[in-house]
Amino acid sequence: MSKQQQVDEAPSSEHLSTNLPSLHIERSHLIDRVNRLVLEMEEHIRTDTPVNLSVPPHVETTIALHRLVFAPGDKGDLRIEYSDGSRGMKFPVHALWQPKNGWAWQPKDNLHLRVGTLSLRHVSYDQYADLYLLRDKETRQLRQGDVDRLAYDEMQRLLKTPQLNGEFYITILQTGLEPLEVGLYRAVVEHLVERNTKGLGPMRIASIFGHNKDGGLPLPKTVWGAGVINP
């Protein structure tokens, strides 16, 4: 590992350390559920069968997908289905690299965008969000696979904005709706792979769930990244 790579290391996002007012045992239960979900996903990858991502809560799904995306191994895909019988596009796994302890999260205000995933779902995010990826009314009549695709398309469009080229940071304020989060992070992974390939500059994307007891935002549970940031 180069000196520049070492500079960008931080405590692992898999440690799930946050300022959320929860007990240690609750965090342990979350880790246990994520571990089981990762094993289930790995079995579906091995057998090339779809996993139902309507069932796990979006927090667990996000962390599990993050772990599989950055895990070493041959590149592959996870097939996805939803409880209404619809399907999502394949989700890339073993697709990205990260330092041993995960990517650092030290956003710079002038290079930082805060994106809520769905309007009206958690209005307490309004004071923090610069924009919402989807409007609630856009999703109400859609099948879950269509919500997945819509979120994917909108996140792809956002990430291709020229102003985001070069070093940039995005906070994702997650509000739930599982297929939305799956589509969003599929777009994130594909974009980060493209950044690495085309040298578009380093990017960090942090996943935020809920609030601290004082109403502030907790530390991210996962940080998705590509490219090394020079000190």
Buried (B, 14 or more C-beta within 10 A) or exposed (E): EEEEEEEBBBEBBBEBBBEBEBEEEEBEEBBEBBBEBBEBBBEBBEEEEBBEBBEBBBBBBBBBBBBBBBBEEEEBBBBBBBEEEBBBBBBBBBBBEBBEBBBBBEBEEEBBBBBBBBBEBBEEBEEBBEEBBBEEEBBEEBBBBBBBBBBBEBBBEBBEEEEBEEBBBBBBBBBBBBBBBBBBBBBBBBBBBEBBEEEBBBBBBBBBBBBEEEEEBBBBBBBBBBBBBEE
